[in-house]
Amino acid sequence: MTIEVIAKVLIPLLGAVITYILIPYFKAKTTAEQRDEIYFWVQMAVQAAEMVYRERGQGALKKEYVVGFLTDRGIRLTLEELDVLIEAAVKELNLVQGK
């Protein structure tokens, strides 16, 4: 099996897991106000990481920066929950930037 085939199978599967399991779990554990504040800080951290690490292919460094930024501000979520929020913020930023 090639990496492309594996990616084509795993990406939709991961999307489904995130959509139907992790997001409802996250919503059950927080209030709407808490989610809004957390997402605001995730967006700020993603934008800052994009400015600090401008080169393509530095996704791991960007993610490390975002997780550190959020942890320093007392945002305590699991890595899976952070992944969901970070991915959403990155997709939103890419849409705004026309990428």
Biopython code that builds the backbone (N, CA, C, O; Angstrom):
import numpy as np
from Bio.PDB.StructureBuilder import StructureBuilder

atoms = [
    (1, "MET", "N", (0.838, -1.176, 0.000)),
    (1, "MET", "CA", (0.000, 0.000, 0.000)),
    (1, "MET", "C", (0.885, 1.243, 0.000)),
    (1, "MET", "O", (1.894, 1.311, 0.703)),
    (2, "THR", "N", (0.493, 2.193, -0.783)),
    (2, "THR", "CA", (1.267, 3.426, -0.816)),
    (2, "THR", "C", (0.772, 4.387, 0.265)),
    (2, "THR", "O", (-0.304, 4.214, 0.838)),
    (3, "ILE", "N", (1.572, 5.374, 0.514)),
    (3, "ILE", "CA", (1.228, 6.377, 1.520)),
    (3, "ILE", "C", (-0.023, 7.144, 1.105)),
    (3, "ILE", "O", (-0.838, 7.508, 1.952)),
    (4, "GLU", "N", (-0.176, 7.390, -0.190)),
    (4, "GLU", "CA", (-1.364, 8.099, -0.675)),
    (4, "GLU", "C", (-2.645, 7.334, -0.346)),
    (4, "GLU", "O", (-3.631, 7.927, 0.090)),
    (5, "VAL", "N", (-2.629, 6.038, -0.552)),
    (5, "VAL", "CA", (-3.814, 5.222, -0.286)),
    (5, "VAL", "C", (-4.117, 5.234, 1.214)),
    (5, "VAL", "O", (-5.270, 5.375, 1.623)),
    (6, "ILE", "N", (-3.086, 5.087, 2.012)),
    (6, "ILE", "CA", (-3.264, 5.107, 3.464)),
    (6, "ILE", "C", (-3.837, 6.458, 3.896)),
    (6, "ILE", "O", (-4.765, 6.512, 4.703)),
    (7, "ALA", "N", (-3.287, 7.543, 3.361)),
    (7, "ALA", "CA", (-3.756, 8.885, 3.711)),
    (7, "ALA", "C", (-5.213, 9.075, 3.285)),
    (7, "ALA", "O", (-6.000, 9.672, 4.020)),
    (8, "LYS", "N", (-5.571, 8.576, 2.112)),
    (8, "LYS", "CA", (-6.944, 8.720, 1.624)),
    (8, "LYS", "C", (-7.935, 7.959, 2.497)),
    (8, "LYS", "O", (-9.109, 8.324, 2.563)),
    (9, "VAL", "N", (-7.481, 6.919, 3.158)),
    (9, "VAL", "CA", (-8.352, 6.150, 4.030)),
    (9, "VAL", "C", (-8.370, 6.745, 5.438)),
    (9, "VAL", "O", (-9.431, 6.860, 6.051)),
    (10, "LEU", "N", (-7.209, 7.119, 5.947)),
    (10, "LEU", "CA", (-7.114, 7.587, 7.322)),
    (10, "LEU", "C", (-7.678, 8.990, 7.536)),
    (10, "LEU", "O", (-8.297, 9.243, 8.570)),
    (11, "ILE", "N", (-7.484, 9.899, 6.600)),
    (11, "ILE", "CA", (-7.935, 11.277, 6.793)),
    (11, "ILE", "C", (-9.450, 11.351, 6.986)),
    (11, "ILE", "O", (-9.898, 11.993, 7.937)),
    (12, "PRO", "N", (-10.253, 10.729, 6.134)),
    (12, "PRO", "CA", (-11.703, 10.764, 6.390)),
    (12, "PRO", "C", (-12.096, 10.060, 7.688)),
    (12, "PRO", "O", (-13.017, 10.493, 8.380)),
    (13, "LEU", "N", (-11.403, 8.987, 8.011)),
    (13, "LEU", "CA", (-11.688, 8.266, 9.250)),
    (13, "LEU", "C", (-11.400, 9.153, 10.456)),
    (13, "LEU", "O", (-12.201, 9.214, 11.388)),
    (14, "LEU", "N", (-10.265, 9.839, 10.443)),
    (14, "LEU", "CA", (-9.927, 10.747, 11.536)),
    (14, "LEU", "C", (-10.930, 11.903, 11.609)),
    (14, "LEU", "O", (-11.311, 12.328, 12.700)),
    (15, "GLY", "N", (-11.349, 12.401, 10.468)),
    (15, "GLY", "CA", (-12.351, 13.461, 10.441)),
    (15, "GLY", "C", (-13.648, 13.018, 11.097)),
    (15, "GLY", "O", (-14.265, 13.774, 11.846)),
    (16, "ALA", "N", (-14.051, 11.806, 10.816)),
    (16, "ALA", "CA", (-15.284, 11.278, 11.413)),
    (16, "ALA", "C", (-15.139, 11.122, 12.920)),
    (16, "ALA", "O", (-16.055, 11.464, 13.669)),
    (17, "VAL", "N", (-14.012, 10.615, 13.368)),
    (17, "VAL", "CA", (-13.773, 10.461, 14.807)),
    (17, "VAL", "C", (-13.815, 11.818, 15.493)),
    (17, "VAL", "O", (-14.442, 11.969, 16.542)),
    (18, "ILE", "N", (-13.148, 12.806, 14.902)),
    (18, "ILE", "CA", (-13.131, 14.144, 15.474)),
    (18, "ILE", "C", (-14.541, 14.720, 15.521)),
    (18, "ILE", "O", (-14.957, 15.265, 16.543)),
    (19, "THR", "N", (-15.271, 14.601, 14.430)),
    (19, "THR", "CA", (-16.599, 15.192, 14.329)),
    (19, "THR", "C", (-17.613, 14.544, 15.265)),
    (19, "THR", "O", (-18.395, 15.248, 15.904)),
    (20, "TYR", "N", (-17.613, 13.231, 15.355)),
    (20, "TYR", "CA", (-18.674, 12.539, 16.077)),
    (20, "TYR", "C", (-18.320, 12.111, 17.495)),
    (20, "TYR", "O", (-19.206, 11.729, 18.260)),
    (21, "ILE", "N", (-17.040, 12.168, 17.859)),
    (21, "ILE", "CA", (-16.662, 11.740, 19.210)),
    (21, "ILE", "C", (-16.013, 12.881, 19.996)),
    (21, "ILE", "O", (-16.488, 13.238, 21.074)),
    (22, "LEU", "N", (-14.943, 13.447, 19.467)),
    (22, "LEU", "CA", (-14.189, 14.431, 20.237)),
    (22, "LEU", "C", (-14.910, 15.760, 20.414)),
    (22, "LEU", "O", (-14.894, 16.319, 21.510)),
    (23, "ILE", "N", (-15.532, 16.274, 19.380)),
    (23, "ILE", "CA", (-16.208, 17.567, 19.498)),
    (23, "ILE", "C", (-17.379, 17.500, 20.488)),
    (23, "ILE", "O", (-17.484, 18.379, 21.343)),
    (24, "PRO", "N", (-18.258, 16.499, 20.409)),
    (24, "PRO", "CA", (-19.328, 16.429, 21.419)),
    (24, "PRO", "C", (-18.782, 16.262, 22.847)),
    (24, "PRO", "O", (-19.332, 16.826, 23.792)),
    (25, "TYR", "N", (-17.710, 15.494, 22.995)),
    (25, "TYR", "CA", (-17.094, 15.320, 24.315)),
    (25, "TYR", "C", (-16.584, 16.651, 24.838)),
    (25, "TYR", "O", (-16.822, 16.999, 25.995)),
    (26, "PHE", "N", (-15.886, 17.394, 23.994)),
    (26, "PHE", "CA", (-15.340, 18.689, 24.378)),
    (26, "PHE", "C", (-16.473, 19.640, 24.766)),
    (26, "PHE", "O", (-16.368, 20.349, 25.767)),
    (27, "LYS", "N", (-17.546, 19.662, 23.989)),
    (27, "LYS", "CA", (-18.672, 20.547, 24.284)),
    (27, "LYS", "C", (-19.337, 20.185, 25.610)),
    (27, "LYS", "O", (-19.806, 21.069, 26.327)),
    (28, "ALA", "N", (-19.382, 18.918, 25.936)),
    (28, "ALA", "CA", (-20.008, 18.487, 27.180)),
    (28, "ALA", "C", (-19.203, 18.910, 28.403)),
    (28, "ALA", "O", (-19.765, 19.072, 29.486)),
    (29, "LYS", "N", (-17.917, 19.089, 28.244)),
    (29, "LYS", "CA", (-17.047, 19.405, 29.370)),
    (29, "LYS", "C", (-16.862, 20.905, 29.598)),
    (29, "LYS", "O", (-16.264, 21.288, 30.604)),
    (30, "THR", "N", (-17.349, 21.764, 28.708)),
    (30, "THR", "CA", (-17.127, 23.197, 28.836)),
    (30, "THR", "C", (-18.412, 23.978, 28.553)),
    (30, "THR", "O", (-19.343, 23.471, 27.927)),
    (31, "THR", "N", (-18.437, 25.232, 29.036)),
    (31, "THR", "CA", (-19.562, 26.111, 28.720)),
    (31, "THR", "C", (-19.269, 26.804, 27.395)),
    (31, "THR", "O", (-18.138, 26.778, 26.911)),
    (32, "ALA", "N", (-20.287, 27.419, 26.813)),
    (32, "ALA", "CA", (-20.109, 28.133, 25.542)),
    (32, "ALA", "C", (-19.110, 29.270, 25.708)),
    (32, "ALA", "O", (-18.290, 29.506, 24.821)),
    (33, "GLU", "N", (-19.170, 29.970, 26.820)),
    (33, "GLU", "CA", (-18.242, 31.073, 27.065)),
    (33, "GLU", "C", (-16.800, 30.563, 27.167)),
    (33, "GLU", "O", (-15.882, 31.176, 26.624)),
    (34, "GLN", "N", (-16.608, 29.453, 27.857)),
    (34, "GLN", "CA", (-15.270, 28.872, 27.964)),
    (34, "GLN", "C", (-14.753, 28.447, 26.596)),
    (34, "GLN", "O", (-13.587, 28.678, 26.272)),
    (35, "ARG", "N", (-15.619, 27.824, 25.787)),
    (35, "ARG", "CA", (-15.206, 27.394, 24.451)),
    (35, "ARG", "C", (-14.824, 28.583, 23.589)),
    (35, "ARG", "O", (-13.834, 28.533, 22.860)),
    (36, "ASP", "N", (-15.608, 29.660, 23.668)),
    (36, "ASP", "CA", (-15.298, 30.858, 22.889)),
    (36, "ASP", "C", (-13.946, 31.441, 23.290)),
    (36, "ASP", "O", (-13.143, 31.818, 22.436)),
    (37, "GLU", "N", (-13.705, 31.511, 24.600)),
    (37, "GLU", "CA", (-12.427, 32.062, 25.064)),
    (37, "GLU", "C", (-11.261, 31.172, 24.663)),
    (37, "GLU", "O", (-10.226, 31.671, 24.221)),
    (38, "ILE", "N", (-11.414, 29.881, 24.810)),
    (38, "ILE", "CA", (-10.353, 28.952, 24.420)),
    (38, "ILE", "C", (-10.089, 29.059, 22.928)),
    (38, "ILE", "O", (-8.934, 29.112, 22.504)),
    (39, "TYR", "N", (-11.149, 29.092, 22.128)),
    (39, "TYR", "CA", (-10.960, 29.163, 20.679)),
    (39, "TYR", "C", (-10.317, 30.481, 20.274)),
    (39, "TYR", "O", (-9.520, 30.517, 19.336)),
    (40, "PHE", "N", (-10.652, 31.569, 20.969)),
    (40, "PHE", "CA", (-9.997, 32.853, 20.708)),
    (40, "PHE", "C", (-8.487, 32.711, 20.891)),
    (40, "PHE", "O", (-7.712, 33.147, 20.040)),
    (41, "TRP", "N", (-8.069, 32.100, 22.005)),
    (41, "TRP", "CA", (-6.632, 31.946, 22.265)),
    (41, "TRP", "C", (-5.983, 30.980, 21.282)),
    (41, "TRP", "O", (-4.826, 31.166, 20.905)),
    (42, "VAL", "N", (-6.711, 29.958, 20.867)),
    (42, "VAL", "CA", (-6.176, 29.042, 19.844)),
    (42, "VAL", "C", (-5.938, 29.811, 18.548)),
    (42, "VAL", "O", (-4.890, 29.660, 17.920)),
    (43, "GLN", "N", (-6.904, 30.634, 18.146)),
    (43, "GLN", "CA", (-6.738, 31.429, 16.920)),
    (43, "GLN", "C", (-5.530, 32.356, 17.030)),
    (43, "GLN", "O", (-4.747, 32.458, 16.086)),
    (44, "MET", "N", (-5.368, 33.027, 18.159)),
    (44, "MET", "CA", (-4.224, 33.932, 18.352)),
    (44, "MET", "C", (-2.910, 33.161, 18.276)),
    (44, "MET", "O", (-1.945, 33.612, 17.659)),
    (45, "ALA", "N", (-2.889, 31.999, 18.911)),
    (45, "ALA", "CA", (-1.663, 31.192, 18.918)),
    (45, "ALA", "C", (-1.323, 30.697, 17.511)),
    (45, "ALA", "O", (-0.155, 30.695, 17.120)),
    (46, "VAL", "N", (-2.335, 30.280, 16.753)),
    (46, "VAL", "CA", (-2.097, 29.807, 15.384)),
    (46, "VAL", "C", (-1.581, 30.946, 14.512)),
    (46, "VAL", "O", (-0.646, 30.756, 13.735)),
    (47, "GLN", "N", (-2.178, 32.118, 14.632)),
    (47, "GLN", "CA", (-1.713, 33.263, 13.859)),
    (47, "GLN", "C", (-0.279, 33.635, 14.231)),
    (47, "GLN", "O", (0.530, 33.946, 13.356)),
    (48, "ALA", "N", (0.036, 33.604, 15.521)),
    (48, "ALA", "CA", (1.396, 33.913, 15.957)),
    (48, "ALA", "C", (2.382, 32.875, 15.427)),
    (48, "ALA", "O", (3.473, 33.230, 14.980)),
    (49, "ALA", "N", (2.013, 31.615, 15.471)),
    (49, "ALA", "CA", (2.897, 30.556, 14.967)),
    (49, "ALA", "C", (3.143, 30.726, 13.476)),
    (49, "ALA", "O", (4.257, 30.512, 12.998)),
    (50, "GLU", "N", (2.105, 31.111, 12.740)),
    (50, "GLU", "CA", (2.257, 31.342, 11.295)),
    (50, "GLU", "C", (3.229, 32.493, 11.029)),
    (50, "GLU", "O", (3.958, 32.475, 10.037)),
    (51, "MET", "N", (3.238, 33.473, 11.897)),
    (51, "MET", "CA", (4.150, 34.606, 11.716)),
    (51, "MET", "C", (5.571, 34.242, 12.112)),
    (51, "MET", "O", (6.527, 34.677, 11.470)),
    (52, "VAL", "N", (5.718, 33.444, 13.171)),
    (52, "VAL", "CA", (7.045, 33.057, 13.648)),
    (52, "VAL", "C", (7.702, 32.063, 12.696)),
    (52, "VAL", "O", (8.884, 32.191, 12.374)),
    (53, "TYR", "N", (6.938, 31.080, 12.250)),
    (53, "TYR", "CA", (7.450, 30.028, 11.369)),
    (53, "TYR", "C", (6.813, 30.186, 9.995)),
    (53, "TYR", "O", (5.794, 29.557, 9.707)),
    (54, "ARG", "N", (7.390, 30.999, 9.168)),
    (54, "ARG", "CA", (6.821, 31.325, 7.856)),
    (54, "ARG", "C", (7.109, 30.258, 6.792)),
    (54, "ARG", "O", (6.374, 30.165, 5.809)),
    (55, "GLU", "N", (8.137, 29.471, 6.965)),
    (55, "GLU", "CA", (8.515, 28.471, 5.962)),
    (55, "GLU", "C", (7.515, 27.319, 5.953)),
    (55, "GLU", "O", (6.980, 26.933, 6.992)),
    (56, "ARG", "N", (7.274, 26.779, 4.762)),
    (56, "ARG", "CA", (6.423, 25.600, 4.645)),
    (56, "ARG", "C", (7.162, 24.394, 5.216)),
    (56, "ARG", "O", (8.393, 24.357, 5.237)),
    (57, "GLY", "N", (6.407, 23.428, 5.671)),
    (57, "GLY", "CA", (7.012, 22.210, 6.189)),
    (57, "GLY", "C", (7.424, 22.323, 7.654)),
    (57, "GLY", "O", (8.133, 21.456, 8.164)),
    (58, "GLN", "N", (6.994, 23.369, 8.326)),
    (58, "GLN", "CA", (7.337, 23.533, 9.736)),
    (58, "GLN", "C", (6.123, 23.311, 10.639)),
    (58, "GLN", "O", (6.008, 23.908, 11.709)),
    (59, "GLY", "N", (5.242, 22.457, 10.193)),
    (59, "GLY", "CA", (4.009, 22.204, 10.933)),
    (59, "GLY", "C", (4.230, 21.724, 12.354)),
    (59, "GLY", "O", (3.512, 22.127, 13.270)),
    (60, "ALA", "N", (5.219, 20.868, 12.538)),
    (60, "ALA", "CA", (5.492, 20.348, 13.886)),
    (60, "ALA", "C", (5.951, 21.471, 14.814)),
    (60, "ALA", "O", (5.549, 21.525, 15.976)),
    (61, "LEU", "N", (6.786, 22.360, 14.303)),
    (61, "LEU", "CA", (7.247, 23.493, 15.109)),
    (61, "LEU", "C", (6.094, 24.441, 15.429)),
    (61, "LEU", "O", (5.987, 24.954, 16.543)),
    (62, "LYS", "N", (5.241, 24.664, 14.444)),
    (62, "LYS", "CA", (4.090, 25.531, 14.656)),
    (62, "LYS", "C", (3.166, 24.956, 15.734)),
    (62, "LYS", "O", (2.704, 25.673, 16.621)),
    (63, "LYS", "N", (2.910, 23.660, 15.640)),
    (63, "LYS", "CA", (2.027, 23.022, 16.609)),
    (63, "LYS", "C", (2.641, 23.077, 18.003)),
    (63, "LYS", "O", (1.942, 23.350, 18.979)),
    (64, "GLU", "N", (3.922, 22.824, 18.101)),
    (64, "GLU", "CA", (4.610, 22.885, 19.384)),
    (64, "GLU", "C", (4.491, 24.295, 19.983)),
    (64, "GLU", "O", (4.260, 24.456, 21.182)),
    (65, "TYR", "N", (4.653, 25.303, 19.131)),
    (65, "TYR", "CA", (4.526, 26.690, 19.564)),
    (65, "TYR", "C", (3.117, 26.954, 20.101)),
    (65, "TYR", "O", (2.956, 27.547, 21.167)),
    (66, "VAL", "N", (2.099, 26.513, 19.357)),
    (66, "VAL", "CA", (0.703, 26.746, 19.749)),
    (66, "VAL", "C", (0.399, 26.046, 21.073)),
    (66, "VAL", "O", (-0.190, 26.651, 21.969)),
    (67, "VAL", "N", (0.787, 24.798, 21.203)),
    (67, "VAL", "CA", (0.516, 24.049, 22.435)),
    (67, "VAL", "C", (1.220, 24.716, 23.618)),
    (67, "VAL", "O", (0.629, 24.847, 24.690)),
    (68, "GLY", "N", (2.459, 25.135, 23.440)),
    (68, "GLY", "CA", (3.182, 25.835, 24.506)),
    (68, "GLY", "C", (2.517, 27.148, 24.879)),
    (68, "GLY", "O", (2.391, 27.475, 26.059)),
    (69, "PHE", "N", (2.096, 27.895, 23.877)),
    (69, "PHE", "CA", (1.417, 29.173, 24.087)),
    (69, "PHE", "C", (0.160, 28.969, 24.926)),
    (69, "PHE", "O", (-0.078, 29.696, 25.890)),
    (70, "LEU", "N", (-0.641, 27.975, 24.552)),
    (70, "LEU", "CA", (-1.891, 27.716, 25.261)),
    (70, "LEU", "C", (-1.643, 27.198, 26.678)),
    (70, "LEU", "O", (-2.335, 27.594, 27.616)),
    (71, "THR", "N", (-0.676, 26.330, 26.828)),
    (71, "THR", "CA", (-0.340, 25.794, 28.148)),
    (71, "THR", "C", (0.131, 26.908, 29.072)),
    (71, "THR", "O", (-0.226, 26.933, 30.250)),
    (72, "ASP", "N", (0.929, 27.827, 28.544)),
    (72, "ASP", "CA", (1.405, 28.964, 29.342)),
    (72, "ASP", "C", (0.261, 29.843, 29.821)),
    (72, "ASP", "O", (0.393, 30.519, 30.842)),
    (73, "ARG", "N", (-0.849, 29.848, 29.113)),
    (73, "ARG", "CA", (-2.009, 30.648, 29.485)),
    (73, "ARG", "C", (-3.010, 29.870, 30.323)),
    (73, "ARG", "O", (-4.114, 30.349, 30.580)),
    (74, "GLY", "N", (-2.633, 28.683, 30.745)),
    (74, "GLY", "CA", (-3.475, 27.903, 31.647)),
    (74, "GLY", "C", (-4.577, 27.121, 30.970)),
    (74, "GLY", "O", (-5.492, 26.638, 31.638)),
    (75, "ILE", "N", (-4.508, 26.988, 29.664)),
    (75, "ILE", "CA", (-5.528, 26.214, 28.948)),
    (75, "ILE", "C", (-5.117, 24.750, 29.001)),
    (75, "ILE", "O", (-4.123, 24.340, 28.403)),
    (76, "ARG", "N", (-5.897, 23.987, 29.720)),
    (76, "ARG", "CA", (-5.581, 22.584, 29.948)),
    (76, "ARG", "C", (-6.587, 21.689, 29.234)),
    (76, "ARG", "O", (-7.683, 21.438, 29.736)),
    (77, "LEU", "N", (-6.200, 21.221, 28.072)),
    (77, "LEU", "CA", (-7.018, 20.288, 27.303)),
    (77, "LEU", "C", (-6.135, 19.123, 26.904)),
    (77, "LEU", "O", (-4.909, 19.211, 26.960)),
    (78, "THR", "N", (-6.763, 18.034, 26.504)),
    (78, "THR", "CA", (-5.968, 16.908, 26.012)),
    (78, "THR", "C", (-5.377, 17.286, 24.653)),
    (78, "THR", "O", (-5.844, 18.218, 23.998)),
    (79, "LEU", "N", (-4.361, 16.563, 24.247)),
    (79, "LEU", "CA", (-3.764, 16.820, 22.932)),
    (79, "LEU", "C", (-4.773, 16.589, 21.815)),
    (79, "LEU", "O", (-4.738, 17.284, 20.800)),
    (80, "GLU", "N", (-5.667, 15.628, 21.986)),
    (80, "GLU", "CA", (-6.687, 15.365, 20.971)),
    (80, "GLU", "C", (-7.632, 16.552, 20.844)),
    (80, "GLU", "O", (-7.985, 16.952, 19.735)),
    (81, "GLU", "N", (-8.044, 17.116, 21.977)),
    (81, "GLU", "CA", (-8.924, 18.279, 21.950)),
    (81, "GLU", "C", (-8.217, 19.478, 21.323)),
    (81, "GLU", "O", (-8.797, 20.209, 20.520)),
    (82, "LEU", "N", (-6.947, 19.668, 21.706)),
    (82, "LEU", "CA", (-6.164, 20.762, 21.117)),
    (82, "LEU", "C", (-5.998, 20.565, 19.622)),
    (82, "LEU", "O", (-6.079, 21.528, 18.860)),
    (83, "ASP", "N", (-5.766, 19.337, 19.192)),
    (83, "ASP", "CA", (-5.625, 19.054, 17.758)),
    (83, "ASP", "C", (-6.858, 19.510, 16.987)),
    (83, "ASP", "O", (-6.738, 20.124, 15.927)),
    (84, "VAL", "N", (-8.041, 19.211, 17.518)),
    (84, "VAL", "CA", (-9.286, 19.589, 16.859)),
    (84, "VAL", "C", (-9.360, 21.107, 16.726)),
    (84, "VAL", "O", (-9.658, 21.627, 15.651)),
    (85, "LEU", "N", (-9.093, 21.806, 17.810)),
    (85, "LEU", "CA", (-9.188, 23.261, 17.802)),
    (85, "LEU", "C", (-8.125, 23.892, 16.919)),
    (85, "LEU", "O", (-8.401, 24.855, 16.204)),
    (86, "ILE", "N", (-6.922, 23.360, 16.965)),
    (86, "ILE", "CA", (-5.834, 23.893, 16.138)),
    (86, "ILE", "C", (-6.150, 23.695, 14.663)),
    (86, "ILE", "O", (-5.979, 24.614, 13.861)),
    (87, "GLU", "N", (-6.611, 22.495, 14.298)),
    (87, "GLU", "CA", (-6.959, 22.232, 12.898)),
    (87, "GLU", "C", (-8.058, 23.169, 12.417)),
    (87, "GLU", "O", (-7.999, 23.677, 11.297)),
    (88, "ALA", "N", (-9.058, 23.399, 13.259)),
    (88, "ALA", "CA", (-10.137, 24.311, 12.879)),
    (88, "ALA", "C", (-9.610, 25.732, 12.684)),
    (88, "ALA", "O", (-9.990, 26.410, 11.730)),
    (89, "ALA", "N", (-8.744, 26.177, 13.575)),
    (89, "ALA", "CA", (-8.182, 27.531, 13.465)),
    (89, "ALA", "C", (-7.294, 27.659, 12.235)),
    (89, "ALA", "O", (-7.313, 28.689, 11.561)),
    (90, "VAL", "N", (-6.522, 26.628, 11.938)),
    (90, "VAL", "CA", (-5.664, 26.665, 10.750)),
    (90, "VAL", "C", (-6.511, 26.712, 9.485)),
    (90, "VAL", "O", (-6.222, 27.495, 8.579)),
    (91, "LYS", "N", (-7.550, 25.889, 9.408)),
    (91, "LYS", "CA", (-8.422, 25.896, 8.231)),
    (91, "LYS", "C", (-9.101, 27.251, 8.069)),
    (91, "LYS", "O", (-9.218, 27.762, 6.956)),
    (92, "GLU", "N", (-9.546, 27.829, 9.175)),
    (92, "GLU", "CA", (-10.183, 29.147, 9.128)),
    (92, "GLU", "C", (-9.186, 30.207, 8.649)),
    (92, "GLU", "O", (-9.528, 31.054, 7.824)),
    (93, "LEU", "N", (-7.967, 30.160, 9.160)),
    (93, "LEU", "CA", (-6.939, 31.119, 8.754)),
    (93, "LEU", "C", (-6.624, 30.953, 7.279)),
    (93, "LEU", "O", (-6.477, 31.946, 6.567)),
    (94, "ASN", "N", (-6.516, 29.726, 6.807)),
    (94, "ASN", "CA", (-6.248, 29.476, 5.394)),
    (94, "ASN", "C", (-7.372, 30.010, 4.502)),
    (94, "ASN", "O", (-7.108, 30.550, 3.427)),
    (95, "LEU", "N", (-8.614, 29.863, 4.941)),
    (95, "LEU", "CA", (-9.739, 30.397, 4.177)),
    (95, "LEU", "C", (-9.665, 31.923, 4.109)),
    (95, "LEU", "O", (-9.896, 32.513, 3.054)),
    (96, "VAL", "N", (-9.348, 32.551, 5.221)),
    (96, "VAL", "CA", (-9.256, 34.003, 5.266)),
    (96, "VAL", "C", (-8.129, 34.490, 4.365)),
    (96, "VAL", "O", (-8.261, 35.512, 3.691)),
    (97, "GLN", "N", (-7.016, 33.754, 4.357)),
    (97, "GLN", "CA", (-5.858, 34.133, 3.574)),
    (97, "GLN", "C", (-5.968, 33.682, 2.124)),
    (97, "GLN", "O", (-5.122, 34.032, 1.302)),
    (98, "GLY", "N", (-6.993, 32.915, 1.805)),
    (98, "GLY", "CA", (-7.191, 32.454, 0.439)),
    (98, "GLY", "C", (-6.236, 31.354, 0.015)),
    (98, "GLY", "O", (-5.881, 31.257, -1.160)),
    (99, "LYS", "N", (-5.819, 30.526, 0.957)),
    (99, "LYS", "CA", (-4.905, 29.420, 0.638)),
    (99, "LYS", "C", (-5.668, 28.185, 0.284)),
    (99, "LYS", "O", (-5.068, 27.152, -0.013)),
]
sb = StructureBuilder()
sb.init_structure("model")
sb.init_model(0)
sb.init_chain("A")
sb.init_seg("    ")
for serial, (resi, resn, name, xyz) in enumerate(atoms, 1):
    if name == "N":
        sb.init_residue(resn, " ", resi, " ")
    sb.init_atom(name, np.array(xyz, "f"), 0.0, 1.0, " ", f" {name:<3s}", serial, name[0])
structure = sb.get_structure()
